[in-house]
C-alpha cells in the first residue's frame, strides 16, 4: 500500500467513527477532539516506549507499541486530510529540507 491508499483506509474508518460519535454524542468529534485524542495516544506511546526500555512493566508491550504507533499514524493521516495537506508531498519536502540542513552541518 502507498500512503494515499493508507490514508483512504484511515478515512474509511474515520467515517464509521463519525457515525458512531453522532449516535453516541449527537455529533462527530471536531478536529480539536481528534487532536486531543492524538495527544492521549502519544502519552500511551511514551509509556510503551518506557516499557520497551525496561522502565515500566506492561504486558505485551511490543504488540501494544505497534498498535499505538498505528493509532498515532491514523490520527495524523486524518488531521492532514481535514486540513487538505498533501502529507506525502509535505513529508518528502520536509525530508529534503532536513537532509540539506544536516548535510550542511556535516560539511562544516
C-alpha positions in Angstrom: 0.0 0.0 0.0 1.2 3.5 -0.7 0.5 6.5 1.5 -2.6 7.5 -0.4 -4.1 4.1 0.0 -3.3 4.0 3.7 -4.9 7.4 4.1 -8.0 6.3 2.2 -8.3 3.3 4.5 -7.9 5.6 7.5 -10.7 7.8 6.2 -13.0 4.8 5.8 -12.6 4.0 9.4 -13.0 7.7 10.4 -16.4 7.7 8.6 -17.5 4.8 10.7 -16.3 6.6 13.9 -18.2 9.7 12.8 -21.4 7.7 12.5 -20.8 6.2 16.0 -20.0 9.5 17.5 -23.1 11.0 16.1 -25.2 8.3 17.6 -23.5 8.3 20.9 -22.7 12.1 21.4 -25.1 13.8 18.9 -22.2 14.9 16.6 -18.9 13.7 15.4 -15.6 14.7 17.1 -14.2 18.0 16.0 -10.7 18.5 14.7 -9.8 19.7 18.2 -11.2 16.5 19.7 -9.2 14.4 17.2 -6.1 16.3 18.1 -6.7 15.8 21.9 -7.1 12.1 21.1 -3.7 12.1 19.4 -2.2 13.7 22.4 -3.6 10.9 24.6 -2.3 8.3 22.2 1.2 9.9 22.3 1.0 9.7 26.1 0.3 6.0 25.8 3.1 5.7 23.2 5.6 7.2 25.7 4.6 4.6 28.4 5.1 1.8 25.9 8.5 3.1 24.9 9.4 3.2 28.6 8.2 -0.4 28.8 10.4 -1.4 25.8 13.4 0.2 27.6 12.7 -1.6 31.0 11.3 1.5 32.8 7.7 0.2 33.0 6.1 -3.2 33.2 3.4 -3.5 30.5 2.4 -6.9 29.3 2.6 -7.4 25.5 4.3 -4.1 25.2 5.8 -4.8 21.8 2.4 -5.7 20.3 0.8 -2.7 22.1 3.6 -0.4 20.8 2.8 -1.4 17.2 -0.9 -0.7 17.8 -0.2 2.7 19.4 2.1 3.7 16.6 -0.7 2.8 14.2 -3.2 4.8 16.2 -0.9 7.9 16.1 -0.4 7.5 12.3 -4.1 7.2 11.9 -4.8 10.4 13.7 -2.1 12.2 11.7 -3.5 11.0 8.4 -7.0 12.2 9.4 -5.8 15.6 10.7 -3.8 16.1 7.5 -6.8 15.3 5.3 -9.1 17.6 7.4 -6.7 20.5 6.6 -6.2 19.5 3.0 -2.5 18.8 3.5 -0.8 16.6 0.9 1.1 14.6 3.5 3.2 12.6 1.0 4.5 15.8 -0.6 4.9 17.6 2.7 6.8 14.6 4.1 9.2 14.4 1.1 9.7 18.2 1.1 10.5 18.1 4.9 12.9 15.2 4.4 14.7 17.1 1.6 14.9 20.1 3.9 16.2 18.1 6.8 18.7 16.3 4.5 20.1 19.6 3.3 20.3 21.0 6.8 22.1 18.1 8.3 24.3 17.7 5.2 25.3 21.4 5.5 26.2 20.8 9.2 28.2 17.7 8.4 30.2 19.6 5.8 31.1 22.5 8.1 
